[in-house]
Amino acid sequence: MRIQKIELYHIKMPLKFTFKSSQTTLKDRETIIIKATDELGNIGYGEVVAFNEPFYTDETLMYSKDILEYVYIPNVINKKIEHPFQIHLWIQPTYPMALAGLENAIVDLYARRHKKSIMDVVFNEETNKSIYGGIALGDLEVENLIEQIKFYKNEGYNRFKIKIKPEDGLDKLQGIREEFPHIQLLADANRSFKKGQIQILKQFDELNLTCIEEPLDSGDFQEYNILQEEMNTPICLDESIQTLEELNTAIKHKALKVVNVKVGRVGGLYYAREMIKLCRENNIQFWIGSMIESGISKMLHVHLASLKDTYIPGDLSPSKRYFEKDVIMPEITAQDGMITVTKGYGLGVEIDENVLKDYTIDYKEIGEE
């Protein structure tokens, strides 16, 4: 297989609501859609999920764009590729989100070319045909959070992740837990607590949380070890874990009980698979997170979340929750809180080229026609 052409669509998708965390506020979502074409005309799609500002990781969308155009894509154009994961021999994951988007497009292309699904290419094991959806809610007033949880519970959802900050996170979660004693409840602090606030964090144990995600601003594994020894609530790491080496170190330091695996953050499906293997070997729970992203990346996470030993439902909900129109056909939908894992080759969905072009604010083509 040879990649003959790669197209980069820098898109801007208006959100249906303003999403707030302790680190940022989003009204629109800009990403880069990568379209790869081989010498036979087969096509695959991937997505770069970096943000415009470096609040989540240091990699920004513009860094991703430049490294793709001038370094990563020239390394794969017109080279013979036996398997998509071969590109990891040529490219270091210095910019993991850029690398993930490129790899995902090549995996999708390869799967379609060989008439296989994404999971047939990446994992050789039985998976679930449908998955439970999960709702991630921003840093909102507690009354608003309770109202939204009521709405989504009526839609069949039972797993909710709440963005929190030190000033009022505990109060919000206490209010939610009082109203909903039996839901699966997670807290995501996005590194907003300091080492000196451990006593506040210990109070979260009374809330029966499924886990607390990224509480400490330092990201120091030794500090997480101390915190986990003092807390009953499982600590889940997300943005602190970008490489296999970091995950291995965190496990050795006993800094976590759970890890949130996001394909874009860790550098692609190859690295996601290796992290899942490492978790299985060390009795660390894993679950499949998600970004605010288009259906191209979201559907990839739906497939990954179909693994039978995932810890909890991921941050996966219908396309219509975020966007008036997604770029995939069919869009992601849920019935009674359940999402069907698409069948078919590659991602199992098609791309609505008209919608993609409508959202495009910049376009580049690299390689031959």
Disulfide bonds with the S-S distance in Angstrom:
none
